Amino acid sequence: MTDPQAIAEGAARAMWAKDAASQGLGIRLLRVAPGEAVLEMPVEPRMANGHGACHGGFLFALADSAFAFACNSFDRRTVGQACTITYLRPGRVGDTLTATARQLAQAGRSGVYEVRVTDPGGEVLALFQGQSREVGGALTSPPPAPAAES
């Protein structure tokens, strides 16, 4: 397969099939393209912190999932190496939040991605920046078997 969009969609299907964490949080994958992903998550009452706002850990999980789908969209097995998040506004219970991830740079096996988490009105709630690292193999094929011990 050589079509970049078809590759991104195939990699996303393979990842989604095993992503119990995102599915368990009610996250939905809306769109994937080479170096990009858009996911959404409804904020349920069980996600509220002591201030009645969406707990930052759930905002982080949404952003991290979008990062993962974007950096794996080339069907090269990729993991997060480092990340930061800046919380700007609270998420509200009952809102559906959107995380939009895009690749900013790629050099060798390392990449840099930005994720914007927004509320239904388009206000930015959090900015996430992640560094990715390719670890070998493809999502659409089984990982290599470990070497036998002698």
C-alpha positions in Angstrom: 0.0 0.0 0.0 1.4 3.4 -1.0 -1.5 5.8 -0.5 -0.6 7.9 2.6 -4.3 8.3 3.7 -5.0 4.6 3.3 -1.8 3.8 5.3 -3.0 6.3 8.1 -6.4 4.7 8.2 -5.1 1.2 8.3 -2.7 2.0 11.1 -5.5 3.7 13.0 -7.8 0.6 12.7 -5.0 -1.6 14.0 -4.3 0.7 17.0 -8.0 1.2 17.8 -8.6 -2.5 17.9 -6.2 -2.8 20.9 -6.8 0.6 22.5 -8.9 -0.4 25.6 -7.8 2.8 27.4 -9.3 5.2 24.9 -12.4 3.1 24.3 -12.9 2.9 28.0 -12.9 6.6 28.4 -15.6 7.0 25.7 -13.1 8.6 23.3 -14.0 8.5 19.6 -11.6 8.7 16.7 -13.1 11.2 14.2 -10.3 11.6 11.7 -6.8 10.5 10.9 -4.5 11.6 8.2 -0.7 11.4 7.8 0.8 13.2 10.9 -2.7 14.2 12.1 -5.6 12.9 14.2 -8.8 14.3 15.7 -10.4 12.6 18.7 -13.3 13.6 20.9 -14.3 12.7 24.5 -17.5 13.4 26.4 -16.9 14.6 29.9 -18.9 12.5 32.2 -19.7 13.2 35.9 -17.2 10.5 37.0 -14.4 12.6 35.4 -15.0 15.7 37.6 -12.3 16.8 40.1 -12.9 18.5 43.4 -13.7 21.8 41.6 -16.4 20.2 39.5 -14.3 20.6 36.3 -12.8 17.8 34.2 -9.8 16.4 36.0 -6.6 17.2 34.2 -5.7 13.6 33.9 -8.6 13.0 31.6 -7.6 16.0 29.5 -4.1 14.6 29.3 -5.4 11.1 28.4 -7.4 12.6 25.5 -4.5 14.7 24.2 -2.1 11.7 24.6 -4.4 9.4 22.6 -4.6 12.0 19.8 -0.8 12.3 19.9 -0.6 8.5 19.6 -2.9 8.2 16.6 -1.1 11.1 14.8 2.5 9.8 15.4 1.5 6.2 14.4 -0.3 7.4 11.2 2.7 6.5 9.1 2.3 2.8 10.1 5.7 2.9 11.9 5.4 1.6 15.5 5.9 4.8 17.5 5.8 5.6 21.2 5.8 8.8 23.3 9.3 9.8 24.5 8.4 13.0 26.4 5.5 15.4 26.7 4.3 18.5 28.4 0.8 19.9 28.8 -0.4 23.4 29.7 -3.9 23.7 31.1 -5.5 27.0 30.2 -9.2 26.6 31.0 -11.4 24.0 32.7 -13.4 21.4 30.9 -17.0 21.1 31.9 -19.0 18.1 32.8 -21.5 17.4 29.9 -19.2 19.0 27.2 -17.6 16.9 24.5 -14.0 17.9 24.1 -12.0 17.6 20.9 -8.2 16.9 20.6 -6.6 17.9 17.4 -3.0 16.6 16.9 -0.6 17.5 14.2 3.0 16.8 13.4 5.3 19.8 13.8 8.7 18.2 12.9 10.3 14.9 12.1 14.0 14.0 12.2 15.1 10.4 11.8 13.1 8.3 14.3 12.0 11.3 16.4 9.1 13.6 15.9 7.4 16.5 17.6 3.6 16.9 17.8 1.2 19.5 19.0 -2.3 18.7 20.4 -4.9 21.3 21.1 -7.8 20.3 23.4 -10.8 22.4 22.8 -14.4 22.8 24.2 -17.5 22.8 22.0 -17.2 26.5 21.4 -13.6 26.1 20.1 -11.9 27.6 23.1 -8.5 26.0 23.8 -8.5 24.2 27.2 -5.1 22.7 27.0 -2.0 22.6 24.8 0.1 19.4 24.7 3.4 18.9 23.0 4.8 15.4 22.6 8.0 14.0 21.4 7.7 10.6 19.6 10.2 7.9 18.9 9.9 5.1 16.3 10.7 1.8 17.8 10.6 -0.5 14.7 7.9 -2.5 13.0 4.5 -1.7 11.7 1.1 -1.6 13.3 -0.5 -3.5 10.4 1.9 -6.4 10.7 2.9 -8.5 13.8 5.9 -7.3 15.7 9.1 -9.3 15.2 9.5 -12.4 17.4 12.1 -12.1 20.1 15.4 -13.8 19.4 15.8 -17.3 20.8 18.3 -17.7 23.6 21.2 -20.0 22.8 
